[in-house]
């Protein structure tokens, strides 16, 4: 099923709940969970990702799943590949098109159309483990009604540099004593449907393809934590990330982009989550310690704390700029509306 150019008004207003309730009235026999895969110009990787999902779903034939693929403005042969996937798949596959740029916008569209009780966010350059769904069912069966849970992320190719992965073997709950960035990775993030209804839409200023470049998932975690929603990491529910980054320059660029988004995040939540400032202070202190022989941010990849500090500041300024521009635009629109009413 393909829905071309769909942009629900409810999603544009950030009201996921309204869109979901409207959809629920027309849905029957809702699936247990919805896989959400957003993609842009990664046709080959997407096919590999979908095959892994189909294989995992085939292991448990008694549970209903659905797959939602959102094309976020691809210019390669992604639409044709998705059409072939739909024709050949045994799963219920929904193909959506979101032309507004940004991963957050694509995810919001998918959430508004998803029917599953659990939402599973998987990146298009990832493969899920054959036992992923068995692990997921074990964790969600009879558990808490509102939760965000992420699993382990391993390298899909040992030739890739060990970045954007999480290999911790300890199950843990998030607290403000740790930075939310990377606690649960957006390429392997699951949540109850009720969480999406409570937290609302992803902030479309954040994330890949958006002005703030990253941190749409981290922003979501912060907002959920403020609402008292538990956030949990589990060492199973494994995803293999084929990020393909083997040059140090690409890792450094990504490292700066993550820090850019996190700086904006700090300003956005400065009143409601002031503990984020504490993490910025600790990073500044660690950066100065590096000068005197202290440890780097990532000793394996030799990544420094200094790009984090600098890009945090740049990202913070960018967020302020976007905020001011939005207010000015709102004031201009309001004045124009008043003139028309005279």
C-alpha positions in Angstrom: 0.0 0.0 0.0 1.4 3.3 -1.1 0.3 6.7 0.2 1.9 9.5 -1.9 2.6 12.9 -0.4 0.5 12.3 2.8 0.9 15.1 5.4 -1.8 14.7 8.1 -2.8 18.1 9.5 -2.7 16.6 13.0 1.0 15.7 12.6 1.9 19.1 11.3 0.4 20.5 14.5 2.4 17.9 16.5 -0.8 16.2 17.6 0.0 12.5 17.2 -2.9 11.6 19.5 -5.5 13.1 17.2 -4.2 11.4 14.1 -3.9 8.0 15.9 -7.4 8.1 17.4 -8.8 8.9 14.0 -6.9 6.0 12.4 -7.9 3.6 15.2 -11.6 4.1 14.4 -11.1 2.7 10.9 -8.7 -0.1 11.9 -9.5 -3.6 13.0 -7.3 -6.5 14.2 -4.4 -4.2 15.0 -1.0 -5.7 14.8 1.1 -6.4 17.9 3.8 -4.0 16.7 4.7 -1.7 13.9 8.2 -1.5 12.4 9.0 2.0 11.3 11.9 2.4 8.8 12.6 5.9 7.3 14.8 6.0 4.3 16.4 8.4 1.8 18.6 7.3 -1.1 19.7 4.0 0.5 17.8 1.6 -1.7 20.2 -1.3 -1.4 20.6 -1.0 2.3 16.8 -0.7 2.7 16.2 -4.0 1.0 18.7 -5.7 3.4 17.0 -4.1 6.4 13.5 -5.3 5.2 14.7 -8.8 4.5 16.0 -9.1 8.1 12.7 -7.9 9.5 10.8 -10.3 7.3 13.0 -13.2 8.4 12.6 -12.3 12.1 8.8 -12.0 11.7 8.7 -15.4 9.9 10.0 -17.1 13.0 6.9 -16.1 15.0 4.0 -16.7 12.5 1.3 -16.4 15.2 1.9 -12.7 16.0 0.8 -10.0 13.6 3.3 -7.4 12.6 3.2 -4.5 10.2 6.1 -2.6 8.4 5.9 1.1 7.6 8.5 2.4 5.2 8.7 6.2 4.8 10.6 7.6 1.8 11.9 11.0 2.8 12.5 12.5 -0.6 14.7 9.8 -2.3 16.1 10.6 -5.7 17.4 7.1 -6.5 15.4 4.0 -7.3 14.0 3.7 -3.8 10.3 4.0 -4.9 10.7 1.1 -7.4 12.5 -1.0 -4.8 9.8 -0.4 -2.2 7.2 -1.4 -4.8 9.0 -4.7 -5.3 9.3 -5.2 -1.6 5.5 -4.8 -1.2 4.7 -7.1 -4.0 7.0 -9.9 -2.6 6.5 -9.5 1.1 4.4 -11.7 3.3 4.1 -8.8 5.8 1.6 -5.9 5.7 3.8 -3.2 4.2 2.7 0.5 4.1 4.7 2.8 1.9 4.5 6.5 2.9 6.1 9.5 1.2 7.2 12.5 3.3 8.7 15.2 1.1 9.4 17.6 4.0 13.1 17.1 4.7 14.2 15.5 8.0 14.1 12.2 9.8 11.8 13.7 12.5 9.2 14.6 9.9 9.3 11.1 8.4 9.0 9.5 11.8 6.0 11.7 12.7 4.2 10.6 9.6 4.8 7.0 10.3 3.6 7.3 13.9 0.4 8.9 12.8 -0.4 5.9 10.5 1.0 3.0 12.7 -1.6 0.6 14.2 0.7 -1.5 16.4 0.6 -1.4 20.2 4.4 -1.2 20.2 6.4 1.1 17.8 9.8 -0.2 16.7 12.2 2.3 15.1 14.9 0.8 12.9 17.3 2.7 10.7 17.4 1.8 7.0 21.1 0.8 7.3 20.5 -1.7 10.1 19.6 -5.4 10.2 17.8 -6.9 13.2 18.9 -10.1 14.8 17.0 -13.3 14.1 15.9 -13.4 17.7 15.0 -9.8 18.0 11.2 -10.3 18.2 11.5 -13.1 20.7 13.5 -10.8 23.0 11.1 -7.9 22.4 8.1 -10.0 23.3 9.8 -11.2 26.5 10.4 -7.7 27.6 7.0 -6.3 26.8 4.9 -9.2 27.9 3.1 -8.2 31.1 5.4 -5.3 31.7 4.8 -1.6 32.3 2.2 0.1 30.2 4.3 3.1 29.2 8.0 2.7 28.5 10.7 3.5 26.0 13.2 0.7 25.5 16.3 0.4 23.4 18.5 -2.6 22.6 22.1 -3.3 21.8 23.6 -2.0 18.6 26.6 -3.9 17.1 28.7 -3.2 14.1 27.3 -4.8 11.0 30.7 -4.8 9.3 33.9 -5.2 11.4 35.6 -2.9 8.8 33.5 0.0 9.9 34.8 2.2 12.7 33.3 1.5 16.2 31.0 4.5 16.3 27.1 4.9 16.6 27.0 1.5 18.4 26.2 0.5 22.0 27.6 -2.8 23.3 26.9 -2.5 27.1 26.0 -5.9 28.6 24.2 -4.3 31.6 20.5 -3.6 31.7 19.8 -0.2 33.1 17.3 2.6 33.5 18.0 6.2 32.6 18.6 8.9 35.2 19.7 12.5 34.9 23.1 11.5 36.2 24.1 10.4 32.7 23.7 12.3 29.4 20.7 11.1 27.4 22.6 11.2 24.1 23.3 7.6 23.1 21.6 6.0 26.2 19.1 4.6 23.7 20.1 4.8 20.1 17.4 6.0 17.6 18.3 3.2 15.2 17.0 0.6 17.8 14.3 2.3 19.8 11.0 0.9 20.8 8.1 2.3 22.8 4.5 1.7 23.7 1.9 3.4 21.6 0.8 5.2 24.7 4.2 6.8 25.0 3.9 8.4 21.5 0.5 9.7 22.4 1.8 11.3 25.6 5.1 12.7 24.4 3.8 13.8 21.0 5.6 14.4 17.8 9.3 14.4 17.3 10.6 18.0 17.1 11.2 18.6 13.4 13.9 21.1 14.0 16.2 18.3 15.2 17.5 15.2 13.4 19.2 14.3 10.1 18.1 16.5 7.3 16.8 19.3 9.6 18.5 22.5 10.7 19.8 21.1 14.0 21.3 18.0 12.2 20.8 15.4 15.0 19.4 14.7 18.5 15.7 14.2 17.6 15.8 10.9 19.5 17.6 12.5 22.5 15.1 15.3 22.6 12.4 12.6 22.7 14.0 10.9 25.6 14.3 14.1 27.6 10.7 14.9 27.0 9.6 11.4 28.1 11.8 11.6 31.2 10.2 14.9 32.2 6.8 13.2 32.0 8.0 10.4 34.3 8.1 7.7 31.5 10.8 5.1 32.2 13.6 4.7 29.7 15.4 1.4 29.6 18.4 -0.1 27.8 18.5 -3.9 27.5 21.6 -5.8 26.2 19.5 -8.0 23.9 17.1 -7.0 21.1 20.2 -6.7 18.9 20.5 -4.6 15.8 23.5 -4.7 13.5 24.5 -1.2 12.2 26.0 -1.1 8.7 26.9 2.6 8.9 29.8 2.2 6.4 32.0 4.9 8.0 35.7 3.8 7.7 37.4 7.2 7.3 38.2 9.2 10.4 37.0 12.4 8.8 33.5 11.0 8.5 33.4 10.1 12.2 34.7 13.5 13.2 32.0 15.2 11.1 29.3 13.0 12.7 30.8 13.6 16.2 30.5 17.4 15.6 26.9 17.1 14.3 25.8 15.1 17.4 27.4 17.8 19.6 25.7 20.5 17.5 22.3 19.0 18.1 23.0 18.4 21.8 23.9 22.1 22.3 20.5 23.1 20.8 18.9 20.5 23.1 20.5 22.1 26.2 19.0 25.5 25.4 15.6 24.1 24.5 15.2 22.4 27.9 17.2 24.9 29.9 14.2 25.6 32.2 12.6 22.2 32.3 15.8 20.0 32.4 18.5 22.2 33.8 20.6 19.1 34.6 21.7 19.1 31.0 23.8 22.1 31.9 25.6 20.0 34.4 26.7 17.6 31.7 28.0 20.6 29.6 30.0 21.7 32.6 31.5 18.3 33.0 32.4 18.2 29.3 34.2 21.6 29.6 36.1 20.4 32.6 37.1 17.2 30.8 38.2 19.3 27.8 40.6 21.4 29.9 41.8 18.2 31.6 42.8 16.9 28.2 45.4 19.7 27.9 47.1 18.3 31.0 47.0 14.7 29.8 43.5 13.7 30.8 41.5 11.1 28.9 39.9 11.9 25.6 36.1 11.6 25.0 36.7 8.4 23.0 40.2 6.9 23.6 39.7 4.3 20.9 38.9 6.7 18.1 41.0 9.5 19.7 38.0 11.9 19.7 38.5 15.0 21.8 36.1 16.8 24.2 36.9 20.1 22.6 34.7 19.6 19.4 31.8 18.8 21.8 32.3 22.0 23.7 32.6 24.2 20.6 29.7 22.6 18.7 27.5 22.6 21.8 27.9 26.4 21.8 27.3 26.7 18.1 24.2 24.5 18.3 22.9 26.6 21.2 23.3 29.8 19.1 21.5 28.1 16.2 18.6 27.1 18.3 18.3 30.7 19.6 18.3 31.9 16.0 15.6 29.5 15.0 13.5 30.5 18.0 13.8 34.2 17.3 13.1 33.8 13.6 10.0 31.7 14.4 8.7 34.4 16.8 9.3 37.1 14.2 7.5 35.2 11.5 4.6 34.6 13.9 4.5 38.4 14.7 4.5 39.2 10.9 1.7 36.7 10.3 -0.3 38.1 13.2 0.1 41.7 11.9 -1.0 40.7 8.4 -4.1 38.9 9.9 -5.0 42.0 11.8 -4.7 44.2 8.8 -7.0 41.9 6.8 -9.6 42.1 9.6 -9.7 45.9 9.5 
